[in-house]
Amino acid sequence: MAFEVRDDRPDRPVVSIRVDGENPFAEVAPEWQGFDPAAILGPPTPDPAAAHGPLVPDDVGRRVAVYRCSCGEPGCGVIAPYIVQSPDRRWISWVDFRDYTGVFNDPLTDLSPGEGRPWDLPDLHFDRTQYLTEVRRATADRSWETPRRATARLLKERLASVPYLRWVSPAWNAEGVELSIEQPGRRQQVLHLVSAEPTPARAAADMARQLLDCPPEEWSRRFS
């Protein structure tokens, strides 16, 4: 696996899948792209030997979207193999590659994917030990995480107690960070926070203080 920056957006890299050094999807889906590292690999873990995230199958296996439409929207289309490990736990395989429309927003979905459309792709089989070692390596590699991404991640951790917090991300075309509050039955509330602090940790602490020191009913007025 490798990390790629597209459209000159360093805050929004994607994970590029490589098998024997080559993109296995290049012929059937040119220009399609991988998912954000945080989505496909999962968050960093205190135990670097732990393997986790969507790419690591349980004993049953699961359908995982590993690539998405070139527009960046998984709802437009995905390459979603069934990822499963062998009964003797020696192999991990990607089999039965399928395309789905309007099913996936992330690598995993709570919806029932159904049959989908088959991709003309061969099954891929990986030595389990080598596979998990590569997933651990990629998960521990934070070289893709810009200071703005680190600020957003640390801010989300500090705001874990905020009800209905959906996501925290670098602002798309501005300085600072945006976050989304999505309460059931109400309109999405997108807030914009900035800080003059020079490091991600200090900026995240400052932004969290700004938000939590303000009554929630005033968030839209102050941080819109």
BELCORGI-V504461 format. One record per residue. N is the residue number from 1. SS is DSSP state (H for helix, E for strand, L for the rest). PSI is psi in whole degrees, -180 to 180 (NA if undefined). Layout:
N,SS,PSI ; N,SS,PSI
//
This chain:
1,L,147 ; 2,E,165 ; 3,E,135 ; 4,E,146 ; 5,L,126 ; 6,L,149 ; 7,L,32 ; 8,L,42 ; 9,L,79 ; 10,L,-22 ; 11,L,-10 ; 12,L,66 ; 13,L,171 ; 14,E,156 ; 15,E,123 ; 16,E,123 ; 17,L,134 ; 18,L,133 ; 19,E,117 ; 20,L,38 ; 21,L,-2 ; 22,E,151 ; 23,L,113 ; 24,L,-9 ; 25,L,3 ; 26,L,-38 ; 27,L,-40 ; 28,L,-24 ; 29,L,67 ; 30,L,142 ; 31,L,-5 ; 32,L,163 ; 33,E,161 ; 34,L,-174 ; 35,L,165 ; 36,L,141 ; 37,H,-39 ; 38,H,-31 ; 39,H,-45 ; 40,H,-27 ; 41,H,-24 ; 42,L,172 ; 43,L,160 ; 44,L,153 ; 45,L,147 ; 46,L,-26 ; 47,L,102 ; 48,L,-17 ; 49,L,-10 ; 50,L,137 ; 51,L,129 ; 52,L,-172 ; 53,L,172 ; 54,L,-30 ; 55,L,-10 ; 56,L,113 ; 57,L,153 ; 58,L,-167 ; 59,L,-23 ; 60,L,-33 ; 61,L,168 ; 62,E,160 ; 63,E,128 ; 64,E,129 ; 65,E,119 ; 66,E,-19 ; 67,E,160 ; 68,E,168 ; 69,L,152 ; 70,L,-21 ; 71,L,-13 ; 72,L,-4 ; 73,L,113 ; 74,H,-27 ; 75,H,-21 ; 76,H,-26 ; 77,L,150 ; 78,E,162 ; 79,E,110 ; 80,E,95 ; 81,E,164 ; 82,E,120 ; 83,E,121 ; 84,E,150 ; 85,E,152 ; 86,L,155 ; 87,L,-33 ; 88,L,2 ; 89,L,31 ; 90,L,-23 ; 91,E,151 ; 92,E,130 ; 93,E,145 ; 94,E,115 ; 95,E,162 ; 96,E,61 ; 97,E,130 ; 98,E,153 ; 99,E,139 ; 100,L,146 ; 101,L,131 ; 102,L,24 ; 103,L,-48 ; 104,L,134 ; 105,L,-23 ; 106,L,179 ; 107,L,-30 ; 108,L,153 ; 109,L,147 ; 110,L,-11 ; 111,L,158 ; 112,L,114 ; 113,L,-27 ; 114,L,-159 ; 115,L,-37 ; 116,L,-169 ; 117,E,126 ; 118,E,141 ; 119,L,146 ; 120,L,74 ; 121,L,139 ; 122,L,154 ; 123,L,148 ; 124,E,134 ; 125,E,130 ; 126,E,141 ; 127,E,127 ; 128,H,-43 ; 129,H,-46 ; 130,H,-40 ; 131,H,-50 ; 132,H,-33 ; 133,H,-41 ; 134,H,-40 ; 135,H,-43 ; 136,H,-42 ; 137,H,-48 ; 138,H,-38 ; 139,H,-38 ; 140,H,-19 ; 141,L,108 ; 142,L,21 ; 143,L,-22 ; 144,L,-18 ; 145,L,105 ; 146,L,164 ; 147,H,-37 ; 148,H,-39 ; 149,H,-40 ; 150,H,-41 ; 151,H,-45 ; 152,H,-43 ; 153,H,-46 ; 154,H,-35 ; 155,H,-42 ; 156,H,-39 ; 157,H,-40 ; 158,H,-25 ; 159,L,21 ; 160,L,-26 ; 161,L,-5 ; 162,L,122 ; 163,L,142 ; 164,L,21 ; 165,E,121 ; 166,E,-50 ; 167,E,159 ; 168,E,130 ; 169,E,153 ; 170,E,140 ; 171,L,142 ; 172,L,-48 ; 173,L,39 ; 174,L,170 ; 175,L,161 ; 176,L,-161 ; 177,E,145 ; 178,E,147 ; 179,E,154 ; 180,E,129 ; 181,E,122 ; 182,L,90 ; 183,L,142 ; 184,L,132 ; 185,L,5 ; 186,L,162 ; 187,L,149 ; 188,L,138 ; 189,E,113 ; 190,E,122 ; 191,E,147 ; 192,E,121 ; 193,E,142 ; 194,L,159 ; 195,L,147 ; 196,L,0 ; 197,L,144 ; 198,L,-16 ; 199,L,155 ; 200,H,-43 ; 201,H,-45 ; 202,H,-36 ; 203,H,-42 ; 204,H,-41 ; 205,H,-41 ; 206,H,-44 ; 207,H,-41 ; 208,H,-42 ; 209,H,-45 ; 210,H,-46 ; 211,H,-48 ; 212,H,-22 ; 213,L,-7 ; 214,L,134 ; 215,L,138 ; 216,H,-31 ; 217,H,-12 ; 218,H,0 ; 219,H,-47 ; 220,H,-42 ; 221,H,-41 ; 222,H,-34 ; 223,H,15 ; 224,L,NA
//
